[in-house]
Amino acid sequence: MHNINQFMNKKYNLDYKVDPSFQCTKYVKAHNENNFTKHSYKDHIVRADLCSSLISILFNTNNIDTSLYSIKKFIDKSDDPAKLQFCIKIDNESNVTEEFLKKISKYKSNFVIISSPKGRGYLDLWQWINFLYKISSRKSKFVMNISDEMYVNEDKWDKLLEKYLNLTDDRIFRLRTSVYKNRNYSTLFECGYAPDTTAIYSRKYIELQGDFSPCFGPDNGQQFVAYYLATINYPRHYQFLRDFVIETISFKGQGTNKGLEGESRNQRLVDNYLLWINMFKFKFQSIYLKRARKIQVEILKFNFPDINIVDNIFKQRFELRYTDENNRKNIVLKLSYKISKIKHLWHNISKINFFKWHTGYDRPLIYGVLTHICVKFLKKFPKLKSAKKTSNPILIRVIDNFSDKSLKINKSINSRIRVLEKFKIMEFTIFIIAIILLIVIFVATFPSFKTNLLILNQRFKIIKIYSRKNSFIISNNKIDQSKTVVIRGD
C-alpha cells in the first residue's frame, strides 16, 4: 500500500519539472535538405534557431499516422512550404523516431524534432510545448500550438496569414480562429473550459511572456492572459486586449480525449481535473496576471517612449513615472500584479461542484462536492449509480392503506361526535398513531433503510436526488471540438 501511495504521489506531483536534456535527441532538417542532422537538445543550430520561417507550428505526438496526415495537409495547402517550420516532440520508443524521420524527410519544409522518453506522458505534455517554443526559430513571425490531429482548411493559408504581419504597429497580438473565437469571457473560469484552442500568436506576444504557460495547459494559460488583458483597465474606455477574430483561416481536428473509453477515459478525466484545479492555484494565476501586465507595459512603452517604467518585484507591481497633461512631473502610476488571496480562494471554493462546472449538467451539490473530493484526494473517478426501482413496494402499500383507512375512520367518527371535529381530536390521535407506526416500520426495516428512503422519495417526490436540470445533448459533426452541443433549459 505504501508503494502504491508513493507511486501516486510521484505521478501526480504537478510541480514536477521535466529535464528536456535527459536522453533527448534533437533532429534538424531545412526545407532544401533531404536528411536530418542529429544534435543534443541544447545545441544551437542556425538552420533551426534562425530559420527564416513565417510560422513555427508546435505539437506533441506518439501517433505517426495522424501527425503525418496533419503535416501533409499544412504543406499541401500552403503556397510556399519553405516558410513553415514544424517543431515536434515524439516519444523515443522502439523504432518510432526512425520511422517518423524517414517518412517526413521528403517534405520540403523546416523541421525540428525532439525525441525523448515518454515519461509521465499526458501530465507533462504542456511542458514540452514550452521546450519546443524555446528551440523554434527566433525569426518566425508567428507561433502556434496545436494537437497532432489538427490541420488547416484553406488553400494558400500562408499567404492569407502574411496579410496579418502588420496588424498592429507593435506586432503584439493573437489571431483567434477556433470554434470559440467569437466568445466573450465574463468570468475567469470560462478561460479554463473554453479557451481559443487554435490561436495564432505573433512571436512577440509569446516572447514577452517567456513561454506559453507555467503549468497545464498552453491554450488555457493564454486565455487567462487574454482575460486579464481585457479586464486590467476596466471600466476605462481603452482596452489592452490584443485579440483579433479572423475568418480567413480555420482548422479541423479540434478535440481532446478522442477514442478513449471505459477505464482509460475515467483516468483521463482524473488527470484533466487535477491539472485543471492546479492551473487555478494562486501562484499560477499571479503569474498569468503578471504576464498580462508585461504585455500592457510593452504596449505603453511602444506608444509612449518617454514613460519610465520599473518592475518593483518586492511590492508586486510595475511603476510608471510620467509627466501629465498639466506638466506635472514624476507622477507615479502603480500597475499591480498582485491577486487578492481571499477573492481567489472564494472563487475556487465556489467552483468545486464537479457536475455543474465541469460536465455541463447540474446534479445535487453534495454529489458534485463528493466527486471533487474523490478525484482530488483518492485520484480516482467514482462509479455513479442511479436509484434502483423496487418491484415490491410493500412500504408504499402500508402507508397508502393506513392513509385511506384513517381518513374513513376520521370522517365516520367526526360525523357522529361534532365536538371531536371542532377540536381536531381524531386528527391528532391518528397523527400520534402514524408516528408510532413509522417508528415500528423504521426499526423493523432498518437494514433496508436506504432502499426505503429511495422508495418514499420515488412515491412522494420529496427531493430530486438523481434529477438533472433540463439539459440536452445534440450531436453535431460540424463542430470538431466535441461533436456535441449541450443545451441548458430552465
N, C-alpha and C positions, 0 to 999 in steps of 0.2 A: 504493500500500500504506500509505503514511504517513497519507493522508487517511482511509482505512478505519479504521486504528487510532485516529486522533483521534476519529472519529465514535463508535466503540465505547466509547472511554474516557468520552466525554461522555454517551452513552446510559446506560452502567452506572455512572455516578458516583452511588452510593447516598447520598452526603452532600449531594447537590443539594437546595436548598430552593426550592420554588415561591413566587412572589410572587402572592398571591391578588388583588392590586390591578391586576395587569398586564392591560390590555384586558378588564377584568372588569366586568360589569354585574349589579346586584342588582335583582330584581323582587319586589315585595311585594304580597300580597293578603290581606285579612282575610276571615273566614268570611261576613260580611254585605256584602261588596263583589263587584261583577261584573267589575272590571277591575284590572289590575296597575299599580302605580306604579313608576317607573324611578329607580334610585339607583346610586351608586358603592358598592363593597364596604364601605368604612369608614364610610359614613353610618350614623348612629344613627336607627333608625326605631322609634318607640314601638310601632306595631302589630306589629312583628316581635320587637323586643328584650324587650318586656314583655307579650307575648301571654299571656292567662290560659288556657293550654292544659294539659291533663293530661299529654300526652306529645309530645315532638319526635321525629319519625322522619326519620333522615338516610340518604341514599343518593346514589350517583353513577349516571348513566345516559347512554347515547348511543342508546338504543332507545325511541322514543316509544310503540310499541305495548305492549311488556312493562311499562313503567313506568306507563302509563295503566291497564292491567289490574290491577296491584298496588294503585295508589292507589284505584281504584274498589272493590276488594274491602275494603280497610281502611275506607272510608267507608260502603259499603252494609251492612257487618256491625257498624257502631258504633251506639250508642244516641243519641249526640249528636256529629255531625261537627265542631261548633264547638269541641270540646275537643281536636281533633287539629291538630298543626302539622307540615307536611311541609317539610323543608329539603333541597333537591335541587341537585346540580351537573350541568349539562348542557353539552356542547361547543357553541360558537357557530359551527358550520359551516353554510354556506348558509342556508336558512330554517328550520332545525330548531327554533331557540329560539322564533321567532314562531309556528310551527305548534303547538308544545308548549303555549305560554302560552294560545293560543286555545282549545285543547281542554280545559285544566284550569280555565279561568276560570269555568266553570259549576258547579264543585264548591263546596259550602258548608263549606269548611274553610279553615284558615290556611296560606298558602304563602310560603316564601322561596326564590326560585330564583336560583342563581348561573349566569351564562352567561359562559364564558371559553374561551380556546384549548385545544385538546386537549393540546398539549404532548407529553410523552413517554408519555401515555396510562396504561396499566396500572401502570407502575412508580411513578407518583405518586398513584394514587387514594387511598391511605391518608392522604396529606396533606390532601386535600380533605375528608375526614371530620372532621379537626381544625378546618378552616376553617368547615365547616358548623356544627359544635358552637359555635364562637365567636359565630356570628350567630343561633343559636337562642334561643328565649325563656328569659330567666333565671327566669321564673316557672313554667316547665314542671316538673311533679313528677317526670317520668320522661324518659329519653332512650334512644334505641335506634338502632343502626347495622344496616342491612340491605342486601341486594342489590336491584336493580330487578326481580327475578323472584319475590320473596317476597311472601306475603300471609297474612293471618290466617284461621284456620279457624272460630272460634267467633262466633256471633251475640252482639251486645251485649258484645263483648270489652272495651270501655272501662269498662263498669260492673263487669265482673269485675276489671279492673286497679285500679279505685278502692278495692277492698277491701284492697289491699296498701299503701295510703298510709302507714299507721301500723304497719307490720310490725315495725319497731324504733323505740324512742323517739328515737334519734339520727338516724333516717332515712338510715342508711348501709348499703346492701345492694344486691344484684343478684338478679334473678329468672332462674333457669335454665329454658329452655323448649325447647332444641334436641334433636336426636337423641342428643346426648352428655350430656344433662342429668343422668343418673344415674351418670356416670363419676366414679370417684375417681382422682386423679393420683398415681402413685407416683414418677414422675420428672419433672424439668423438661422433658425432651424431648417428653413426651406433649402438653404445652400447645401445642406448635407444630403438630402434625398433627391434634389432636382438641379444638380449643377449643370453647367454647359459642358457636356462631355466631349465635344469636338471643337472647342475653341482654338483658333489660330492666333498665336501671340507674336507681337513684334519682339524681336530679340531683346530690345532694351527693356521691355516690360518685365521680362523674367530676370534679366541681368541685374536690375536694381534690387531684386529680392534675393539673389544669390542662387536660388534653385526653385523647383516647383513647390515643394511643401516640406515642413519639418516633421510631418507624420503622414499616415494614411489619410487621404489619398490626393493625388496631384490635381485632379479636376475639382474635387470638393474644396481643397485648400485655396485654389484660385478663385472659387466662387465666394469664399469667405472674404478674401481680399477685396473683391469687387463690391461685396455688400458694405464693407467698411468704407470704401471709397465713396459709395453712394450716400452714406449717412454722416460722414465726419463733418460736413459743412451744413447739415440740415439745421434750421429751416431756411438758410440763405438761398438766394436765387441761383447762385453759381454752384455747379456740382463738379467734383473732380473725377467722377466715374468716367472711364475711358472704354466703355463697351460700345461696339457698333454691330448691329444686326445686319447681316448681308444675305441676299437671296441668290447670288450668282454661283455660290459653291455649296454643295451639300454632300452628305455621306450616308452610306448604308452600312449595316452591320453593327449598329449601336446597341449594345446589350451586355448584360452580365449574367453569370450563373447558368449559361445555356448548357443544356444536355445533362444537368445534374439532377439526380432523383434519389429518393429514399434517404439512406444514412449520409450519403455524400452531400446531398442538398441540405440536410439538417446541420451537418458540420460546417458547411459554408455559411449558413445562417448565423451560427455561433461566432465564427470568425468575423463576419461582417459586422455583427452587433458590437462585439468587443472593440473592434477597430473604430467603429462609429462613436462609441462612448469616449474612446481615447482622444479623438480629434476635437471633442468639445471640452477637453480639460482646460483649466485656466491658463496653464503655461503656454499651450499652443495657440489659444485664442489671443493671448497677449502678443505672440509673435506675428499672427496674421494682421492684427491692428497696426503693429509697428511697420509691417511691410506696406500697408496701405499709406501710412504716414510718409514713408520713404518715397513712394510714387508721388504723393501730393507735394512734398518738398522739392522733388526734381522738376515738377511742372512749374512750381513757383520760381525756382532758380532760372529756368529757361525763359520765362516770360518777364521776370523782374531781376535782371543780373545784379542790380545794386543791393539787393537784400542780403544781409549777412545771416546765415543760418548755422547753428551749432546743435549737436546732439548732446543733451545733458542726461547721460545714462543713469546718474545717481537719482535724479528726480523723474526719470522715465518720460522725457518729453524733448521735443525739438523747440528751440528758442529762436525766434526771428527778431532781428533788430532792423528797424527801418525808419524812414522819415515820412510822416504822414502828409496829407494834402495841405495842412496849415503850417508846414515846415518845422514841425516839432521833431527833434532828432532823438535817436536811440530809444524809440518806443519798443518795448518788448512784447511780442505776441507768443503765447505758450501753446504748443500743439502737443497735447499729452497722448501717449500711447499706453496709458495705464487703464486697466479694466477694473470696475467695481467687483470685488470678490463676492459681496452679498448678492448683487444682482445676478452675477454669473452663477452662483450656487442655486439661487431660486429658479433660474432658467432651466438648469439641468434637472432639478428635482421635479419641476412641473412637466417634464417630458419623459418620465420613467414608465408611463403606461405603454408597454410594448405594443399592444394591439392597436391602440389609437394612433400612435405616432410612427409606427414602423411597418404596418401592413395595410393601412387604409381602412381597416374595419374598426368598429367600436364594440368591444366586449366589456363586461363589467370591470371596473377599475382594479378590483382585487386580483383578477386573472392577469391583467397587464403587468401589475407590480410583481406578482409571484413569478411570472415568466422572466421578467427583468432580473430578479434575484437569482433564479435558477441558472440563467445563461451567464450572468456576471460572475457568480461565485462557484458554481458547480461545473461550468464550462460545458454544459450540455443543453440541448433543446428538449423541453418537456413533451411527453406524448399527451396530446389533448384528447380527452374523451367527451363524447356527447352524453347527455342524460338518457338513461335507458328507460324505455317504456315498459311498464309491467303488464303482464297478461292476466293477472289475478288481483285486481284492486279491491281486496276484502275491506281494507280500511275505509275506502270511499263509501262502500255499501253500508258499513256500520254507521258512519256519520250521516249519510242520507236517510237511512231508516230511522235513526234517532230524531233527526230534524222533522221528518214527516209525522211521526207518531206524537212527538212532544207538541207539535203545532195543533194537531187534532184534539189532544187532551186539554191543552190550554183553552181552546175555543169552547169545548164542551163544558168545562167547569166554570169558566167565566160567564157563560150564558145563564147558568143556574144561580151562581152566587156573585152578584154585581159588585159587592164590596171588594172581592178579590181582584176584579178587573181594575177598579179605581186605584188601588194601591200597588198594582203590578206584582202581587204576591206570587202568583203562579209563574210569571216570567222569571222572577228571582229564584224561585225554587228549582225550576228547570235549568237555569244557568249554573247553580251550585252542583246539580246532578251531572251536568255536562262536564264541568271542571273535574269532578271526581272520576268520571268515565274516561276522560282524556289522560288523567294520571295513571289509571289502571292500564290503559292501552299502551302508554309510553313505557311503563315498567315491563309489561308482558312482551312488547315487541322491540325492546332496546337493541338487540343485535341487528335489527333491520332499520335502525333509526334513520340513517342516511337515505335508504330507499323510500321510507315512508314520507320523509320530508319532500323528496322529489315528486312522490305521488300527490301529496297535498298541494304542492306548488303547481303541478300539472292540472289539477282539478280546479283550484281556486285562483290561479294566476296571481299569486301573492307578489312575486318578483320575477323579472325576466332574467333568469340566471344565464341561459345559454343563447339569448337572443342577440342578434346584431342589429344595429341601426340599418335602416333601409339603404343598402348598397348593392351595386350590381356590377358584375364584370362583363365587359363586352370585348370579344376578340377583334383585333384589327391588325392584319399583317402589314399594313402600310406604315405602322409605327413600330420601327425595329427595336426601340428601347426595351420594350417588354412584350410587345404584340398584344397587350391588353390595356383596356381603359377602365378604371374603377370610378363609377359614378355614384356620388353620395346623395341620398334623398333626405327628406326631413323626417 
